[in-house]
Amino acid sequence: MKSIRTILFTLSLLLITTAGIPYGHVTASSAPASGKVYQIGTDVTFAPFEFQDASGEFVGIDMDLLAAIAEDQNFRYEIKPMGFNAAVQALEANQVDGVIAGMSITEERKQKFDFSDPYFQSGVVMAIRENDDSIQGYEDLRGKRVAVKTGTEGYSFAESIADEHGFTIVPFDDSDQMYNDVRTGNSVACFDDYPVLAYGVQQNNGLQIVTDMEAGGEYGFAVGKDRNQELLEMFNTGLTNLRASGKYQEIIDVYLGENASVGPANQSRWELIVESLPSLLSGLGKTIMYTLVSLVFAFILGLIFGFMKVGRNKVLRGIATVFVDIFRGIPLIVLAFFIYWGIPQAFGFTMPLFVAAVLTLTLNAGAYITEIIRGGIQSIDPGQMEAARSLGLPYRRAMIKIIIPQAIKVMIPSFINQFVITLKDTSILSAIGLVELTQSGKIIIARTFASFDIWLVVAIMYLIVITVLTKIANRLEGKVRHG
């Protein structure tokens, strides 16, 4: 019991310390803050428009423009870091008030969103691996694989010429994943917006641009259709003021001008890791927090439905069976999409990301814990229940005093395994914008292009945490079995 109390105390401290970790950056103008805090979705893996610097601040053309416009128009906002697709779907589901993420203004998107005045003119170029001279134009792509990022202008352009030039499109959700596919040789080329690829090449991302820029679209700030018109008006007015004052061009020149800053060329791997550790540790804290909170609720659900499945009431057994079949049968990522975007859009309300993430993990883990409890109880020899009943013990008392204590010893290894699975499952929720350990790694790689080093550190961190927690749980298991 002393060991159990120690572990519970440690976990409580961890929950308290990680609960205060911020989920977004609230920014206000220099004037007194008042009124609504707008939730702004973005893709922080899209340098030079939005990315996270070494100090953890969100920077880039879009971020600096938004900050300057907010100061000019005196409104407050909170950045919600997501992937591009996640940000767009969050806006459609009314989970955020606006999106600024290098989003091209298209007729199709105008059917669902209202756009600001254009703030950047873009275009598409093709890039190949550095020092590769086998691909010089679109005609060299026949029979080859080409990487593109879903939902972007580069994707649309690749689709428009794929049949003509006979190449296969390979879609990715993040720019870095797309670049890595080219760097490793799995794809021979990629299409992306010129400023993004040009900035990446400038930052030594291992690629080279081999085509002239195709005529492209314009970027705009988006809000929901017929929603948040006051925010849209403030953005347009602020943008006009920035252009007139010269501030707009100053921001552009910081990232795309002749004297644009270049990342540290001589930074060692160790220096990169040390610089990245604070962000990764913050992500790890959130990963553990989400895991623990979700498992507490999942265990409660598992107890309820587990006892329903082994009970004598057919209706309750049927309800428990349906619960297990549904939430074990739906892939976790689909469940996350449905809970965070589908339900709020259908019923017209906003669901906090924290609630959506915990609910997703809870329902998924709860279904498995239900089966763990059912299997543990049913693994005990039925003769023991019959003997207890023959001695005059009521069913409930026999279950509590005789069956469950033995079943717990059987269930502990499965509980430990479910804990490890749920901890790793948190990485899947980066798809809905949850900034945990995996997403923290993606954000750092978007700035540094150091995929090998960062993913190695992330893997080691997962391994250490899971190994330590498994050892603690195994020790607890030994005490329970022999206690």
Residue pairs with C-beta under 8 A, 6 or more apart in sequence:
3 475
3 476
3 479
4 476
4 479
7 472
7 476
11 292
14 285
14 288
14 289
14 292
15 289
15 292
15 293
17 285
18 285
18 286
18 288
18 289
19 289
21 282
21 285
21 286
21 289
23 80
23 353
23 354
23 435
24 39
24 78
24 79
24 80
24 81
25 57
25 58
25 78
25 79
26 37
26 76
26 77
26 78
27 66
27 67
27 70
27 76
27 77
27 78
27 79
28 70
28 76
29 70
29 71
29 72
29 73
29 74
29 75
29 76
30 71
31 74
33 76
35 75
35 76
36 75
36 76
37 76
37 77
37 78
38 75
38 76
38 77
38 78
38 97
38 98
38 228
38 231
39 77
39 78
39 80
39 95
39 96
39 97
39 98
40 66
40 77
40 78
40 79
40 80
40 96
40 97
40 98
40 99
40 100
41 80
41 82
41 86
41 87
41 88
41 90
41 91
41 95
41 96
41 98
41 99
41 101
41 433
42 50
42 58
42 62
42 63
42 79
42 80
42 81
42 82
42 87
42 99
42 100
42 101
43 50
43 81
43 82
43 83
43 84
43 86
43 87
43 101
43 102
44 50
44 51
44 52
44 58
44 81
44 443
44 446
45 51
45 83
45 174
45 175
45 176
45 442
45 443
45 445
45 446
46 60
46 84
46 101
46 102
46 175
46 196
46 446
47 60
47 196
47 199
47 200
47 203
47 446
47 447
48 60
48 61
48 195
48 196
48 199
48 255
48 256
48 260
49 60
49 61
49 62
49 63
49 101
49 102
49 120
49 195
49 196
49 219
50 58
50 59
50 60
50 61
50 62
50 63
50 100
50 101
50 102
51 58
51 59
51 60
51 443
51 446
51 447
52 58
52 59
52 81
52 279
52 443
52 444
52 446
52 447
53 59
53 447
54 275
54 276
54 447
56 278
56 279
56 282
58 79
58 81
60 255
61 120
61 195
61 251
61 252
61 255
61 256
62 100
62 101
62 102
63 79
64 251
64 254
65 100
65 119
65 239
65 242
65 248
65 251
66 77
66 100
66 221
68 238
68 242
68 247
68 251
69 234
69 235
69 238
69 239
69 242
70 76
70 77
70 238
72 237
72 238
72 241
72 242
73 234
73 235
73 237
73 238
75 231
75 234
77 97
80 87
80 90
80 96
80 353
80 433
81 433
81 435
81 439
81 443
82 90
82 432
82 433
83 173
83 174
83 430
83 431
83 433
84 101
84 102
84 103
84 149
84 150
84 151
84 152
84 173
85 150
85 151
85 173
86 431
86 432
86 433
87 96
87 99
87 101
87 433
88 99
88 101
88 103
88 151
89 337
89 341
90 96
90 99
90 340
90 341
90 432
90 433
91 98
91 99
91 113
91 222
91 223
91 224
92 112
92 113
92 224
92 341
92 345
93 340
93 341
93 342
93 344
93 345
94 224
94 227
94 344
94 345
94 348
94 349
94 350
95 340
95 341
95 344
95 350
95 351
95 353
97 223
97 224
97 227
97 228
97 231
98 221
98 222
98 223
98 228
98 231
98 232
98 235
99 113
99 221
99 222
99 223
100 221
100 222
102 120
102 122
102 193
102 196
102 219
103 109
103 219
103 220
103 221
103 222
104 122
104 152
104 153
104 216
104 217
104 218
104 219
104 220
105 115
105 118
105 217
105 218
105 219
105 220
106 217
109 115
109 222
111 225
112 224
112 225
113 222
113 223
113 224
113 225
114 222
114 223
114 224
114 225
114 226
114 227
114 229
114 232
115 220
115 221
115 222
116 220
116 221
116 222
116 232
116 235
116 236
116 239
117 220
117 236
117 239
117 240
118 218
118 219
118 220
119 218
119 219
119 220
119 221
119 239
119 248
120 195
120 218
120 219
120 252
121 216
121 218
121 219
122 153
122 193
122 194
122 195
122 216
122 217
122 218
122 219
123 193
123 194
123 213
123 214
123 215
123 216
124 153
124 154
124 157
124 191
124 192
124 193
124 194
124 213
124 214
124 216
125 191
125 192
125 193
125 194
125 197
125 198
125 209
125 211
125 212
125 213
125 214
126 138
126 189
126 190
126 191
126 209
126 210
126 211
127 182
127 189
127 190
127 192
127 197
127 201
127 207
127 208
127 209
127 210
128 134
128 135
128 182
128 188
128 189
128 207
128 208
128 210
129 182
129 183
129 185
129 188
129 206
129 207
129 208
130 206
130 207
130 208
131 208
132 188
132 208
134 140
134 188
135 141
135 144
135 188
135 189
135 210
136 210
137 210
137 211
138 161
138 164
138 165
138 211
139 165
140 188
141 165
141 166
141 167
141 188
141 189
142 165
142 166
142 167
143 166
143 167
144 167
144 168
144 187
144 188
144 189
145 167
145 168
145 170
145 181
145 186
145 187
145 188
146 158
146 162
146 167
146 168
146 169
146 170
146 187
146 188
146 189
146 190
146 191
147 170
147 172
147 178
147 179
147 181
147 182
147 186
147 187
147 189
147 190
148 154
148 155
148 158
148 169
148 170
148 171
148 172
148 178
148 190
148 191
148 192
149 155
149 171
149 172
149 173
149 174
149 175
149 178
149 192
150 171
150 172
150 173
152 192
152 193
153 193
153 216
153 217
154 190
154 191
154 192
154 193
155 169
155 171
155 191
157 191
157 214
157 216
158 169
158 191
159 169
162 168
162 169
170 181
170 186
170 187
172 178
172 181
173 431
174 442
174 446
175 192
175 196
175 200
175 446
176 442
176 445
176 446
176 449
176 451
178 187
178 190
178 192
179 190
179 200
179 205
179 206
179 207
179 449
180 451
181 187
181 190
182 188
182 189
182 190
182 207
183 206
183 207
189 210
190 207
193 216
194 209
194 213
194 216
195 255
195 256
197 207
197 209
198 209
198 256
199 255
199 256
199 260
200 207
200 449
201 207
201 208
201 209
202 260
202 262
203 262
203 263
203 449
204 262
204 263
204 265
204 449
205 449
206 449
221 232
221 235
223 229
223 231
223 232
239 248
242 248
242 251
243 249
253 259
253 260
254 260
254 261
255 261
263 447
263 448
267 275
269 450
269 453
272 448
272 450
272 453
272 454
273 453
273 457
276 444
276 448
276 454
276 457
277 457
279 440
279 443
279 444
280 437
280 440
280 441
280 444
280 454
280 457
280 458
280 461
282 440
283 435
283 436
283 437
283 438
283 439
283 440
283 441
284 436
284 437
284 440
284 461
284 465
286 434
286 435
286 436
286 437
287 423
287 426
287 427
287 436
287 437
287 465
288 423
288 465
290 357
290 358
290 361
290 426
290 429
290 434
290 436
291 361
291 419
291 422
291 423
291 426
293 358
294 357
294 358
294 361
294 362
294 365
294 422
295 361
295 365
295 418
295 419
295 422
297 358
297 362
297 366
298 361
298 362
298 363
298 364
298 365
298 366
298 369
298 422
299 366
299 369
300 366
301 362
301 363
301 366
301 369
301 370
302 365
302 366
302 368
302 369
302 370
302 372
302 373
303 373
305 319
305 320
305 323
305 324
305 366
305 367
305 370
306 320
306 369
306 370
306 371
306 372
306 373
306 374
306 377
307 373
308 316
308 317
308 319
308 320
309 317
309 320
309 321
309 324
309 370
309 373
309 374
310 374
310 377
310 378
311 317
312 395
320 370
323 366
323 367
323 370
324 367
324 370
324 371
326 367
327 335
327 363
327 364
327 366
327 367
328 364
328 367
328 368
328 371
330 338
332 360
332 361
332 364
332 425
332 428
333 428
333 431
335 360
335 363
335 364
336 356
336 357
336 360
336 428
336 429
336 431
336 432
337 431
337 432
339 351
339 356
339 359
339 360
340 351
340 353
340 356
340 357
340 360
340 432
341 432
343 351
344 350
344 351
353 432
353 433
353 434
356 432
357 426
357 429
357 432
357 434
360 429
361 422
361 425
361 426
361 429
364 422
364 425
365 418
365 421
365 422
365 425
368 418
368 421
369 415
369 418
372 411
372 414
372 415
372 418
373 407
373 411
375 410
375 411
375 414
376 407
376 408
376 410
376 411
376 414
377 399
377 403
377 404
377 407
379 407
379 410
380 403
380 406
380 407
380 410
384 402
384 403
384 406
385 395
385 398
385 399
385 402
385 403
388 398
388 401
388 402
389 395
389 398
393 401
393 402
408 480
409 480
409 481
412 473
412 476
412 477
412 480
412 481
413 477
415 473
416 470
416 473
416 474
416 477
419 469
419 473
420 466
420 469
420 470
423 462
423 465
423 466
423 469
424 462
424 466
426 434
426 436
426 437
426 438
427 436
427 437
427 438
427 439
429 436
430 436
430 438
430 439
430 442
433 439
435 443
437 458
437 461
437 462
438 458
440 458
441 454
441 455
441 457
441 458
444 450
444 454
445 451
445 454
445 455
448 454
